[in-house]
Amino acid sequence: MAVQETSLAALLLRIENTLPHLSKSERKVAVYIKENPKAIIDLSVAALAEACGVSDPTVVRAYKKLGFSGYEDLKLTLAQATVSPSEIIHEKIGANDSMLQVRDKVFQSAAFALQFTRDMLDPGDLEAAAQVLMNARKIVIFGLGGSAPVAMDLHHKLLRLGLDASVYTDPHLQIIACNYLDERDAVFAISHSGSSRCVVDSTQTAKNRGAKIISLTSAGKSPLSKLANISLNTNSNETKYRVVSIASRVAALTIADSIYTFIAMRTDCAKSLQIEKSMENLKY
């Protein structure tokens, strides 16, 4: 898939994720853009406002909340894009699909998740998260259920860098660990929904004790992301039968790997040797 195609796909998914956070009138504009992406190219702000039955300032607020610096920025993105609407991009798996079709759709979903996440992820947020981890006295990682493998993978990577990191995938242990944190420490909380009660409660406890919070959730505001000093988001499309699909986990793992690589490239020679030594110790 071409880059310009993926840009529109990412835009359509961004709109879908932003809709719950818009006012009623702003939502009209966002829905119109989502349903008529090519028509926007030939419309002025006033014409779009008239088509949606809203005021000109409402259009301005809507496209700014969608992440565009100006109306021309929105129109240029749409003009360069050629893909079909998101319903076609995100093909759902049917009960009668062959293994070939299932394979292709699952792989396509994972590929889209990576592309969408990359397009929407702020590199400044990634670097800020890396700096927090590098400067923390102690790092505590939370993850339950489908997020646990991501938490454990990040733990493994940070340990290889010689950082003081621990991972907790049990709610009770998470709360206990929080009681020993302060402003010198960092919590990396992972939850696809961002609404896992145990992870949110543990993170709130850590925040109350002064720890810096990094959250990793799906796109959109959530109870967990609201607690975070730095909020990182994956962008994937989960369907009814794939609520714990590999797509979102691949995107989350890649975010973690980006942070790990950034830190690894900035470690001193001594730590670099520790990484190599740890790998050698795993061999016979």
Secondary structure, DSSP 8 states (H G I E B T S, - for coil): --HHHHHHHHHHHHHHHHGGGS-HHHHHHHHHHHH-TTGGGG--HHHHHHHHTS-HHHHHHHHHHTT-SSHHHHHHHHHH-----HHHHS----TT--HHHHHHHHHHHHHHHHHHHHHH--HHHHHHHHHHHHH-S-EEEEE-GGGHHHHHHHHHHHHHTT--EEEE-SHHHHHHHHTT--TT-EEEEE-SSS--HHHHHHHHHHHHTT-EEEEEEESS--HHHHH-SEEEEE-----TT-TT-HHHHHHHHHHHHHHHHHHHTTS-HHHHHHHHHHHHHT--
